[in-house]
Amino acid sequence: MILEAKGLSLILDGNRVIDGLDLEVEAGGIHSILGVNGTGKSTLAYILMGLYRPSGGNIAFEGRDITAATTTERAKMGITLAWQEPAKFEGLMVEEYISIGSSNTDIGEYLNMVGLSNRYLDRMADDKLSGGERKRIELASVLAMEPKLAILDEPDSGIDIPSVPFIIEAIREINRRGSSVLLITHSEEVAGIADRTSIICAGRIIKTGRPEEACQYFKEHCRECDHINLPDPGI
């Protein structure tokens, strides 16, 4: 396992957002976390990246306890997070943004991998880019960093439909180039590209299995749930 979380919990403003969560991510694969809005998906990503300190439980990366490690320390270990809402890169050209943390001089190669041409290199990385373009540039930057573990928080959220196949292919390319991927999403289509899928509800992992089985369960039990954010105790 490249990443293990055991008994993870987080209380924010008196609310238990993550509640005794257990998760194992195998090295070299893609593991998706599937859940509806408000189930703790992004919060889990922030805890794993060190942006929140858990109230309980522990996290291990490559067998080393990193529960108390800072975000910077985790980044140096090879963990990176692509945000659900890509950062605004005011004052930076796309080429400059992607090249941060990369020793490769052929930055255009990473753009091509996410379906964008080299003409984007000289564009400003600002709000004039579409949501899909910004997400694809964010993934190009992850490719350039070549992390050991890429945590991708809702990479398909808020993008135009034509961008979805490029996002999916970029995720696969990140994995093909040697990074383990933790893919966090509300989409069965995107979750389905993983090797393993875990369903999250009310800050707990309630089911883990093959993507087709987990996605079918999600479709039948979670899309129209009669106990939203209150996991069925019988599960």
N, C-alpha and C positions, 0 to 999 in steps of 0.2 A: 504493500500500500504506500502511495506517496503522501496521502493525507488521511488522518483519522481524527474524528471528533467524538468525544464520549461524554454523555450527560450534560451537553452544552445548554446553558440557560442564560437569559438576559432579561433583566427587569428595567424598563424605561418608563419614567413618570408613573410608577406604581403598577404598570401593566407588564405581565410576563409575556414578552414578545417571542422569545425562544424558550422552549419548555422541555428540557431533558432530551435534547436532540442527539442522536447517534448517526454518524455518517462515515463510510469508508470509500475512498476514491482510489482505484487501482492505477498504478503507474503505467503510462503509455497509452491510456485509453481516453474516451470521452464519457463523462458521467453527467447526466442531466438531472436537474432538480425542477420538477414540474409542480406548479400550484397556481391557484387563482390569486387575484389581488388581495393583499392584506394578510397573507399567510406567513410572512416572515422571510420571504426569499431574499430580498435585497439586504435585509438586516443580517441574515446569515453570511452573505458575501462580505459585508463590512466587518463582521467579527473575524472571519477567516483572514482578512487582509490586515487586521489589527487596528481598525478604525474605532471599534468598540471593544472594551474589555469585558469578557463574559462575567456574569454574576456567579456562575458555577460551571463545573466541568473542565475539560482540558482539550487541547488541540496538539496533535503531533504531525510534523512534516518530515518525511524520510526517516521516521523513527525517533526524531528529536522533539522534545516538548517545547513548543513555541507559544504556549498560552500567554506568557508575559512578554513576548517579543514585540518590539515596536513595528510600525508599518515599514519604516526604513530598513530595519533588520530583516524583515520578511522579504522585502524587495531584493535585498542583497543575497538572500538564500535562493532566489529564483522564482518568487511568487509575484504575479502581477494581476491587477484588476482592471477590466474594461468596464467603465460605468454605464449604467442604464441611460443616463443623460450625458452624452459626451461633453467633455470640458470645452469651454470657449477659449480658443487659443489666440487671444487678441495680440496683434503685433507680430505674429509668427506666420511665415509662409508654410504651406503644407509640407514642403521638403524639410524645413527646419524642424517641424513638429515630429515627423516620422523618424528623423535621424537622431533624436534624443535617445540616448542609451543604446545606440547601434554603432558598431564599428564598420559596417558595410557602407561603401560609398555609392553603390548602385541602388539608391532609394526608389527609383522608378520600378524596380523589380517587385517591390512589395505592393505598390499601387496596382500593378498589372495583375497580381495574384488576387486582388479583391475586385477586379473588373473595371478599374479606372485607368485612363491613359496618362501618359507622362505630362500632358498639358496641365494637369492639376498641380504639378510640383511648384509652379510659379504663382499659384493662386493664394490669396490670403485665407488662412484657416479661420473663417469668421461665420457670422450668421447668414451670409449670402449663399452658403452651401445648404443643400437640402438635408433633411434628416437622414435619408438613406446615404447620401454622400459622406456626411459626418461620421456615421456609424462605420462605413467601410474604411474611411481614413483611420478611425480609431483601431480597427482590426489590423490594418496595415502596420500601425505602430506596434501592436502586440507581436506581429510576425517579425518585425525588425528587432525586437528585444530578445526573441528566442528564449522565453522563460521556461523553467522546469514545469510550472503549473500556471495555466492561464485561467483565471476566474472571469467568466463573461456574464455580466449581469444584464439580462433581457436584451441581447444584441439585436433582436428582431422588433423591439418595441418602437412604435411611432415612426416606422419607415414606410416608404411607398412600396406597393406590391411588386413592381419590377425589380426592386433591390433584394427581395427575399432570397432568390436563388444564389445571388452573389454573396450574401451574408452566410448562407449555409456552406457554400464552397470555401469561403474564407476560413470558417471554423474547421472544416475538414483539413484544410491546408496547414493551419496552425498545428493540428495534431500530427499530420504526416511529417512535418518538419521536426518532430521530436518532443513537442510539448504535451503534457497531460492537460486535459481540459475539463473544467467544472462549468457546465453550461446551465445557467439559471433562466427559466422561461415560463410563460403561461401558455405556450403554443405546443400542441401535440405534434404538429408538423416538424417543428424545430427540435423538440425533445426526442423525436423518433430517430434522429441521426446518431444517437449515442449508443454506446455498448451496453450501458446500464442506466436505468432511470429510477429515481426516487421521487415519491409524491410527498409533498409537504402540506400540512394542515395545522393551523394554530401553533406554529413553531415546533412541530414534531414531524419526523419522518414516519409516515404510517404504512408505507409499502415501498419495496425496492425489488426490481426484477428486470426482465428483458423489456426493452422499450415498447414492443407491440402489446405485451400483456399489461404493463403499467399504464400505457396511454388508453387502452380500452377500459381499464378500471376507472381512470380519471374521467373519461367521457361519460361513463355510466353513473358514477357516484359523486363526482366533484363539480362538474359543470352546473348541475342543478341540485345543489346540496341542501337538505332540509336542516342541517346543523352547521351552517357556515362558521368556520373557525372554532368549532367545538368538535374535535374528532370523536367519532363513534367509539365508545369504550370497548365495543366488541371486536374491533379491527385488530 
